[in-house]
Amino acid sequence: MKNKSYTYNGFIYEQEGNKENDGVRIIHNKPYPDKVHKFYLINSYSVDALLNGYFYASHTNEINDVLDSSPFLWYASKPLSFDFYERFLDKDIPKEILLKFYDSDTQSDNLCKGYISLYFDVISNIFGIISLTADESGALMWAHYTQEKGFQLTFNADLLESSIKDKIDDGECFGMFPINYSQFLNPIDISGYSSMHIPFFYATNVKSDKWLYENEWRFLIGKKMMGVKNSKSGLNTKPDYVTSSKNRFTYYDSDLVEQITLGINFFTTQDFKLKWSEDGKHFKVSPKKTKNKCDSEFESYKRMLFYIYKNLKNKIYHSGIKYERDKNGTPFLIRTKERLDIEKIGWDTYVFTRTNEIIKIF
């Protein structure tokens, strides 16, 4: 009798039905967040995603932790049946060649290593990962993902999930699921399952608790022909399977952006002409083009400011820092964000006005 569920670290990965191709639900006790956030480094890709209302569903080789969604999270304690190989591999392969591969793969010291490697090659072409966080403050997120120069988008979690599922008419959306942070990353024994659905959902959901600060919630996106990024994997000589990068785009209703928060170092004199008013309540900016700056970077700032002006008025915040005092009167630093008003006064020139509407982020 093959397993229909897998329990690890308080999470249950359970087949939803009795058919082999039925999906998997992840049962957990984490409360569903009211808001989720996406951090971006500013570049032409992130600006295009903002302007066109989509997330990029990453290939497993593009994730910044090599143990996340890794084939090493699978192992076989005993040989898989030949039926697994026959159903999974190309039907055009002569049976004698398939039998030779099966015999070699199931008698090696690393049982079924070839099957696992091939499975991940194929599955990564039809699945991608979207990562968000339920932590608004995200001090380490600002540093690691934006270098304090990028931006953060805030969404209502329930509305975002509904929007993505409504718009993905050419694939499937699984989630939103919280990450299963664990002290130990134990591989799952795939020999106990009639299909690889539960093992795959487990592998894409468990992470080291060293990443706990991210408070990540994740979508798993299934589409055809999303592309395989072998060239981003170390010591991997397999060629990329190249398709349009747009196959990994996952759209949402752009009106769902509740806030855009600009990093504390978003406006620098390296990137903008910047001038403060005498009373310190307003600052004027226009993107700066220099000999050392590529055209796409300059255009990204222009496009982003115009989009913010047209679509995100009353939703603009700027990261800040202020002092608070503890019960003994000792000062300590906290992060804040202040809402800004925006006015367009020239072709590429804008005036931002401080509102003193400050949110403390502890």
Protein Blocks (a to p, Z undefined) as FASTA:
>chain_A
ZZfbdceehiacddfblbfklccddddfbdcdfbdcddddddfklmmmmmnopaddddfk
lpcbfkgopaklgccfbdcdfklmmmmmcfklcfklmmmmmmmmmmcmbghklmmmmmmm
mmmmmgccddddfbfnlmmmmmmmnnomaccddddfklmmmmmmmmmmnbccedjddddd
dfbdcdddfklpcbfklmmmmmmmgccfklmmnopacdddddehebpafklpghiabdcd
dddfklmpccddfklpmbdcddfklpccklpccdddfkopaccddddddfklcfklmmmm
mmmmmmmmmmmgoiaccddddddddfkopacddddddddddddfbfklccdddehiacdd
ZZ
